[in-house]
């Protein structure tokens, strides 16, 4: 660990980075920070001004793709992507044919023979079995109809590279090439499933080493966390990568995640802080094969990481993991990294500034992993895959969007942005519905549901018996909305909680002092007074029923959501 490590910056002179000594030499820490800033500056120099602005907006969750509908991207981007894949297919077909010719009729070696032959898109085709297999595998991918003609898959990779068709084509080919290497040819025609993971990989997934949270950050991005404590065994690199690819594939199925990217949070990277509190010096050294494989994966993942947070307990550990981080991530990913130093609680508090409340983090202040929501996530994947195998079309909403409305009585649902928008709409339409005819009330309730679904793209969600979010039936939605109007007076300020009746206001202003005095009690024989009182009482009751929106909520009742 005391040796000086040389880090390639992708061009120009190599960059050196000194791991900090155990005693935490602040001069070395400061020097390493300056080297990190220098590397980022070099990365930014290679970008155009447009690319730099786009990356900064992507880190903040303000990516321009967030408001783009699929129809817009399908019109031009998909057309360009198909054209690029067709071009690559023709070039690789030529290279593949030439390879077969050379196998059948090998050429004699000459003194000036170059052992490396350049294939399309800069791929080096060397005369080796491994690279021959690589070329054959890529050609097989480009000729697989379920890959190159699947609009859902094409759109996924197009959005991952922000509508750059040329980059998206290379990403798609490299990703499927990597999946074939790890899972076999069968995954070209279907998604990766839990059954494709062996016992050790399933155990790693169930341990919560990597978790895709069932909540989103303040901008609507899915949150993924990785906790390396106890998972830094270099012998299971392939297992970790297969689990990584499975979780990323699940995340890429979400349309909003395709546009906005993932919010990735890394804890105790490279086993920097073990659960027992001891530090393993060997854990700081990341195997070169692991660095290469994960760098390759991040470059071809089906969904990009819009921002990457690395939480470290102290500055010296921050510098220790820096060389491995630099070599594992490419130019685009390095500019998205944000380091946080301090205790687990301090790092979680800093994450709140990035739209991730501390209570959502799947880790306690003592470092223990929270697994309740992760177990539910695994249950959702099992239910989804079981329905797929049976040919059933069951729509399960894994993670509600910010505009969705949760029809349940929980604290998280009450603070959900979609539910807050619903309350605002109910308050705006309350007075109109209050004075409306009973038949008109139903029409107003239906208009509120249509307004939320069409203008805000909201979905009304309920939980089924397995605790999965599923779209609610229309009748259930209207019933819930109708009941929720009764709770608007309780939600609004007391000064304007309920609209007053215009008839009763007129009666109050026209009342005289004589009218306010109590009337004399009628005699038992005065039948006309009794009949008049009964008639008046019935009329008041009728007026009250006509103006009242219905029985108000009791103290034991709670709002529907």
C-alpha positions in Angstrom: 0.0 0.0 0.0 3.0 2.3 0.4 3.8 2.2 -3.3 2.9 5.1 -5.5 0.1 4.2 -7.9 0.0 5.5 -11.5 -3.4 6.4 -12.8 -4.2 6.8 -16.5 -6.3 9.8 -17.3 -7.3 8.6 -20.7 -4.8 10.9 -22.5 -1.8 13.1 -21.9 0.7 12.4 -19.1 -0.3 9.9 -16.4 -1.6 11.1 -13.1 -0.2 9.9 -9.8 -2.1 9.5 -6.6 -0.6 8.7 -3.2 -2.7 6.7 -0.8 -2.8 8.4 2.6 -0.9 6.9 5.4 -2.8 5.4 8.4 -2.0 8.3 10.6 -4.0 10.6 8.3 -1.3 13.0 7.0 -3.3 16.1 6.1 -0.7 17.3 3.6 -1.2 14.1 1.6 -4.9 14.3 1.9 -4.9 17.9 0.6 -2.5 16.9 -2.3 -4.8 14.0 -3.3 -7.8 16.4 -3.3 -6.0 18.7 -5.6 -5.1 15.8 -7.9 -8.8 14.7 -7.9 -9.8 18.3 -8.9 -7.1 18.3 -11.6 -8.4 15.1 -13.0 -12.0 16.4 -13.1 -10.7 19.6 -14.8 -9.1 17.5 -17.5 -12.2 15.5 -18.0 -14.3 18.7 -18.4 -11.8 20.0 -21.0 -12.6 17.0 -23.2 -16.3 17.9 -23.1 -18.1 20.5 -25.1 -19.9 23.4 -23.2 -23.2 21.7 -24.0 -22.1 18.4 -22.6 -20.8 20.1 -19.4 -24.1 21.9 -18.8 -26.1 18.8 -19.6 -24.1 16.7 -17.1 -24.5 19.4 -14.3 -28.2 19.5 -14.9 -28.4 15.7 -14.9 -26.6 15.6 -11.5 -29.1 18.0 -10.1 -32.1 16.0 -11.5 -33.0 18.7 -14.0 -32.3 16.7 -17.2 -34.1 17.9 -20.3 -35.3 14.3 -21.0 -37.6 14.4 -18.0 -40.4 16.2 -19.8 -40.0 14.4 -23.2 -42.8 11.9 -24.2 -41.9 8.6 -25.9 -43.5 9.8 -29.1 -41.0 12.6 -29.5 -37.9 10.3 -29.1 -39.4 7.6 -31.3 -39.8 9.9 -34.2 -36.1 10.8 -34.8 -33.9 9.1 -32.2 -35.3 5.6 -32.8 -34.9 6.0 -36.5 -31.3 7.1 -36.2 -30.6 4.3 -33.7 -31.9 1.6 -36.1 -29.8 3.1 -38.9 -26.7 3.0 -36.8 -27.4 -0.7 -35.8 -27.9 -1.6 -39.4 -24.5 0.1 -40.3 -22.8 -1.8 -37.5 -24.4 -5.1 -38.6 -23.1 -4.7 -42.2 -19.6 -3.9 -41.0 -19.4 -6.7 -38.5 -20.9 -9.1 -41.1 -18.0 -8.2 -43.4 -15.5 -8.8 -40.6 -17.2 -12.0 -39.6 -17.1 -13.3 -43.2 -13.4 -12.4 -43.5 -12.8 -14.3 -40.3 -14.4 -17.4 -41.7 -12.3 -17.1 -44.9 -9.1 -16.9 -42.9 -10.1 -19.9 -40.9 -10.6 -22.0 -44.0 -7.6 -20.6 -45.9 -5.0 -19.4 -43.4 -2.5 -17.0 -44.9 1.3 -17.5 -44.3 2.9 -15.2 -41.9 5.3 -12.6 -43.3 7.9 -10.4 -41.6 5.8 -7.3 -42.0 2.5 -8.9 -40.9 0.6 -6.9 -38.4 -1.0 -9.4 -35.8 -3.7 -6.9 -35.0 -6.5 -6.1 -37.5 -8.8 -3.2 -36.8 -12.5 -4.1 -36.9 -15.4 -1.7 -37.0 -15.7 1.1 -34.4 -12.1 0.7 -33.3 -12.5 -2.9 -32.1 -9.1 -4.7 -32.2 -9.5 -8.0 -33.9 -6.5 -10.1 -32.9 -5.8 -13.6 -34.0 -6.9 -15.2 -30.7 -9.6 -17.5 -29.8 -11.1 -15.1 -27.2 -11.4 -12.2 -29.7 -12.8 -14.5 -32.4 -15.5 -15.5 -29.9 -16.1 -11.8 -29.1 -16.6 -10.9 -32.8 -18.9 -13.9 -33.3 -20.9 -12.9 -30.2 -21.3 -9.3 -31.3 -22.4 -10.4 -34.8 -24.9 -12.7 -33.2 -26.4 -9.9 -31.1 -26.7 -7.6 -34.2 -28.6 -10.4 -36.0 -31.0 -11.2 -33.1 -34.4 -9.8 -33.9 -35.6 -9.7 -30.3 -32.8 -7.2 -29.6 -32.5 -4.9 -32.5 -36.2 -4.7 -33.3 -37.6 -4.4 -29.8 -38.7 -0.8 -29.5 -38.8 -1.0 -25.7 -35.1 -2.1 -25.5 -34.0 0.4 -28.1 -35.7 3.3 -26.4 -34.1 2.3 -23.1 -30.6 2.6 -24.4 -31.3 5.7 -26.5 -32.4 7.5 -23.3 -29.4 6.2 -21.4 -27.2 8.1 -23.8 -29.5 11.2 -23.9 -30.7 10.6 -27.5 -27.2 10.0 -29.0 -27.9 7.2 -31.4 -24.2 6.4 -32.1 -23.4 6.0 -28.4 -26.6 4.2 -27.7 -25.8 1.6 -30.4 -22.4 0.9 -28.9 -23.9 0.7 -25.4 -26.6 -1.7 -26.5 -24.2 -4.1 -28.2 -21.6 -4.0 -25.4 -24.3 -4.6 -22.7 -25.8 -7.6 -24.5 -22.3 -8.9 -25.1 -21.6 -8.7 -21.4 -24.9 -10.4 -20.5 -24.2 -13.3 -22.8 -20.7 -13.7 -21.3 -22.2 -13.9 -17.8 -25.6 -15.6 -18.3 -25.5 -17.3 -21.7 -27.2 -16.9 -25.0 -30.7 -17.5 -23.5 -30.9 -13.9 -22.1 -30.9 -12.4 -25.6 -34.5 -13.4 -26.0 -35.8 -12.6 -22.5 -35.0 -10.5 -19.5 -32.5 -11.7 -16.7 -34.5 -13.4 -14.0 -33.9 -14.5 -10.4 -33.6 -18.0 -11.6 -30.5 -17.0 -13.6 -28.7 -16.3 -10.3 -27.1 -19.2 -8.5 -27.3 -19.9 -4.7 -24.4 -17.7 -3.8 -25.6 -14.8 -5.9 -29.1 -15.1 -4.5 -27.7 -15.0 -1.0 -25.7 -11.8 -1.9 -28.8 -10.2 -3.3 -30.9 -11.1 -0.3 -28.2 -9.7 2.1 -29.0 -6.2 1.0 -25.6 -5.5 -0.4 -27.3 -3.7 -3.2 -30.8 -2.3 -2.8 -33.2 -0.5 -5.2 -35.4 1.5 -2.9 -39.1 1.7 -3.2 -39.0 5.5 -3.0 -37.7 8.3 -5.1 -35.7 11.4 -4.4 -37.2 14.9 -4.5 -36.7 15.1 -8.3 -38.3 11.7 -9.0 -35.2 9.6 -9.6 -35.0 6.0 -8.3 -32.5 5.5 -5.5 -30.0 2.6 -5.5 -27.6 1.9 -2.6 -24.6 -0.3 -2.3 -23.1 -1.3 1.0 -19.7 -3.0 0.5 -19.3 -4.0 4.2 -18.6 -7.7 4.3 -18.8 -8.1 0.5 -15.3 -7.3 -0.6 -14.2 -10.9 -1.3 -12.3 -10.7 -4.6 -13.3 -14.3 -5.4 -17.0 -13.3 -5.9 -16.4 -10.5 -8.5 -18.4 -12.3 -11.1 -21.2 -13.0 -8.7 -21.4 -9.3 -7.6 -21.4 -8.2 -11.3 -24.3 -10.6 -12.1 -26.3 -9.3 -9.2 -25.5 -5.7 -10.3 -26.7 -6.4 -13.8 -30.0 -7.9 -12.5 -30.8 -4.9 -10.3 -29.9 -2.4 -13.0 -32.1 -4.3 -15.5 -35.1 -4.0 -13.1 -34.4 -0.3 -12.6 -34.2 0.3 -16.4 -37.8 -1.0 -16.7 -39.1 2.3 -15.2 -39.8 4.9 -17.9 -38.9 7.8 -15.6 -35.6 6.2 -14.6 -34.7 5.8 -18.3 -35.0 9.5 -18.7 -33.6 10.8 -15.5 -31.1 8.1 -14.5 -30.3 6.5 -11.2 -29.4 8.2 -7.9 -26.5 5.9 -6.8 -25.3 6.0 -3.2 -22.2 3.9 -2.2 -21.5 3.1 1.5 -18.3 1.6 2.9 -16.8 1.2 -0.5 -14.3 -1.6 -1.0 -15.0 -2.7 2.6 -13.6 0.6 3.9 -15.4 0.1 7.1 -16.3 -3.4 8.1 -19.4 -4.2 10.2 -17.1 -5.2 13.1 -15.3 -1.9 13.0 -12.0 -3.3 11.9 -10.1 -2.2 8.8 -8.7 -4.7 6.4 -5.6 -3.2 4.7 -6.0 -5.6 1.8 -9.5 -4.4 1.2 -8.2 -1.1 -0.1 -6.5 -2.8 -3.0 -9.1 -3.6 -5.7 -8.3 -6.4 -8.1 -7.5 -5.1 -11.6 -10.0 -7.6 -13.1 -12.7 -6.1 -10.9 -11.9 -2.6 -11.9 -11.9 -3.5 -15.5 -15.2 -5.4 -15.4 -17.1 -2.7 -13.4 -15.7 0.1 -15.6 -16.9 -1.9 -18.6 -20.3 -2.3 -17.0 -20.8 1.3 -16.0 -20.0 2.3 -19.6 -22.7 0.0 -21.0 -25.4 -0.1 -18.3 -29.0 0.0 -19.6 -29.6 3.1 -17.4 -27.1 5.8 -16.6 -26.2 6.9 -13.1 -27.1 10.6 -13.1 -25.3 11.2 -9.7 -23.0 9.1 -7.6 -22.5 9.7 -3.9 -19.6 8.0 -2.0 -19.9 8.1 1.8 -16.6 7.6 3.7 -15.9 7.8 7.4 -12.8 9.9 7.3 -10.5 11.9 4.9 -7.7 9.3 4.9 -10.1 6.6 3.8 -11.5 8.9 1.2 -8.0 9.1 -0.3 -7.3 5.4 0.0 -10.3 4.4 -2.2 -9.7 7.3 -4.7 -7.3 5.4 -7.0 -9.7 2.5 -7.4 -12.6 4.8 -8.0 -10.7 6.6 -10.7 -9.9 3.4 -12.5 -13.3 1.9 -12.2 -15.3 4.8 -13.6 -15.0 6.5 -16.9 -14.9 10.2 -17.8 -18.6 10.7 -17.8 -19.1 8.9 -14.4 -16.3 10.7 -12.6 -17.8 14.1 -13.1 -21.0 12.9 -11.3 -19.3 11.8 -8.1 -19.9 13.6 -4.8 -17.8 12.6 -1.7 -19.2 12.9 1.8 -17.1 12.4 4.9 -18.1 11.7 8.5 -20.2 9.3 10.5 -23.2 7.5 9.0 -25.6 9.9 10.5 -23.6 12.9 9.2 -23.5 11.5 5.7 -27.2 10.8 5.8 -27.9 14.3 6.8 -25.8 15.6 3.9 -27.9 13.4 1.6 -31.0 15.3 2.5 -29.7 18.3 0.6 -29.8 16.1 -2.5 -33.5 15.1 -2.0 -33.0 11.9 0.0 -34.4 12.0 3.5 -32.3 10.2 6.1 -35.2 8.0 7.2 -35.3 6.5 3.8 -31.7 5.3 3.9 -31.5 1.5 4.3 -29.0 1.7 7.1 -29.2 2.6 10.8 -26.8 5.0 12.5 -24.9 2.0 13.8 -24.4 0.5 10.3 -27.0 -2.2 10.5 -28.8 -2.8 7.2 -32.6 -2.3 7.0 -34.1 -5.1 5.0 -37.9 -4.8 5.3 -38.4 -2.8 2.1 -35.8 -4.9 0.4 -37.6 -8.1 1.2 -40.8 -6.5 -0.2 -38.9 -5.6 -3.4 -37.7 -9.2 -3.8 -41.3 -10.3 -3.3 -42.4 -8.0 -6.0 -39.8 -9.4 -8.4 -40.8 -13.0 -7.7 -44.5 -12.1 -8.2 -43.8 -10.3 -11.4 -41.7 -13.1 -12.8 -44.2 -15.8 -11.8 -47.0 -13.9 -13.6 -44.7 -13.6 -16.7 -44.1 -17.4 -16.7 -47.8 -18.1 -16.5 -48.5 -15.6 -19.3 -50.5 -13.4 -17.0 -50.6 -9.6 -17.6 -50.5 -8.3 -14.0 -49.6 -4.6 -13.7 -47.5 -4.1 -10.5 -46.2 -0.6 -9.7 -42.9 -1.2 -8.0 -42.2 2.4 -7.1 -44.9 5.1 -7.4 -44.0 8.2 -9.3 -44.1 11.6 -7.7 -47.4 12.5 -9.5 -49.1 9.2 -8.5 -51.8 9.3 -5.8 -51.6 6.7 -3.1 -55.1 5.7 -1.8 -54.0 4.5 1.6 -53.9 5.8 5.2 -50.1 6.1 6.0 -47.8 8.9 7.0 -45.7 8.5 3.9 -48.8 8.6 1.6 -50.0 11.9 3.3 -46.7 13.5 2.5 -46.5 12.1 -1.1 -46.3 14.9 -3.7 -49.2 13.4 -5.7 -51.4 13.3 -2.6 -50.6 16.9 -1.8 -51.6 18.0 -5.3 -54.8 16.1 -4.9 -55.6 18.0 -1.7 -55.0 21.3 -3.5 -57.4 20.3 -6.3 -60.0 19.2 -3.7 -59.8 22.5 -2.0 -60.2 24.4 -5.3 -63.3 22.4 -6.3 -64.8 22.1 -2.8 -67.2 25.2 -2.8 -68.4 24.3 -6.3 -69.2 20.8 -5.2 -70.7 22.0 -1.9 -73.6 23.9 -3.5 -74.1 21.6 -6.5 -77.0 19.2 -7.0 -76.4 15.6 -5.9 -76.2 14.5 -9.5 -73.8 17.3 -10.3 -71.6 16.3 -7.4 -70.8 13.0 -9.0 -69.9 14.8 -12.3 -67.5 17.1 -10.4 -65.8 14.1 -8.7 -65.3 12.5 -12.1 -63.9 15.7 -13.5 -61.4 15.8 -10.6 -60.2 12.3 -11.4 -59.9 13.1 -15.2 -58.0 16.3 -14.4 -55.4 14.5 -12.3 -55.0 11.6 -14.8 -54.8 13.7 -18.0 -53.1 16.9 -17.0 -50.8 15.6 -14.2 -50.3 12.1 -15.7 -51.2 10.7 -12.2 -52.1 7.2 -11.4 -54.4 6.2 -8.6 -52.8 3.3 -6.7 -54.0 0.9 -4.0 -52.3 -2.0 -2.3 -53.4 -5.5 -3.0 -53.3 -8.3 -0.5 -49.6 -8.9 -1.1 -48.9 -5.2 -0.3 -48.1 -4.5 -4.0 -49.1 -1.2 -5.5 -51.6 -1.7 -8.3 -53.8 0.7 -10.3 -57.1 1.3 -8.6 -60.5 0.5 -10.2 -62.4 3.5 -11.5 -65.3 3.0 -9.1 -62.9 2.8 -6.1 -61.3 6.0 -7.2 -64.6 7.9 -7.5 -65.7 6.5 -4.1 -62.4 7.6 -2.4 -62.6 11.1 -4.0 -66.2 11.5 -3.0 -65.4 10.6 0.6 -62.3 12.8 0.6 -64.4 16.0 -0.1 -65.8 15.6 3.4 -62.4 16.1 4.9 -61.6 19.3 3.1 -63.0 21.6 5.9 -60.6 19.9 8.3 -57.6 20.4 6.0 -58.4 24.0 5.3 -57.8 26.9 7.7 -60.7 27.5 10.2 -61.5 31.0 8.8 -62.6 29.5 5.5 -63.1 25.9 6.3 -66.7 25.7 5.0 -68.7 28.0 2.7 -71.5 29.6 4.5 -75.1 29.3 3.2 -76.2 32.5 1.4 -79.8 32.0 2.7 -78.8 31.8 6.3 -76.6 34.9 6.0 -79.5 36.9 4.7 -81.7 35.8 7.6 -79.0 36.8 10.1 -78.6 40.3 8.6 -82.4 40.9 8.5 -83.0 39.7 12.0 -84.2 42.4 14.5 -83.9 42.5 18.3 -87.5 41.3 18.6 -86.8 38.4 16.4 -83.9 37.4 18.6 -86.0 37.3 21.8 -87.3 33.9 22.8 -90.9 33.3 21.8 -93.6 32.7 24.4 -94.4 29.0 25.0 -97.7 28.2 23.2 -100.6 26.8 25.1 -101.5 23.2 24.7 -104.7 24.1 22.9 -103.1 26.3 20.2 -103.0 23.8 17.4 -102.1 26.3 14.7 -98.9 27.2 16.4 -97.9 23.6 16.8 -98.6 22.9 13.1 -96.7 26.0 12.0 -93.7 25.0 14.2 -93.7 21.5 12.8 -93.9 22.8 9.2 -91.1 25.3 9.9 -89.0 22.6 11.4 -89.5 20.4 8.4 -88.7 23.2 6.0 -85.4 24.1 7.9 -84.5 20.4 7.9 -85.1 20.2 4.2 -83.1 23.4 3.5 -80.3 22.0 5.7 -80.2 18.7 3.8 -80.2 20.6 0.5 -77.3 22.7 1.4 -75.3 20.2 3.4 -72.6 18.1 1.6 -73.5 15.1 3.8 -72.6 13.9 7.2 -69.3 15.2 8.3 -66.5 13.0 9.5 -66.4 11.9 13.1 -63.4 12.3 15.3 -62.6 8.6 14.9 -62.5 8.8 11.1 -59.4 9.7 9.1 -59.0 11.0 5.5 -59.0 8.2 2.9 -55.4 9.2 2.0 
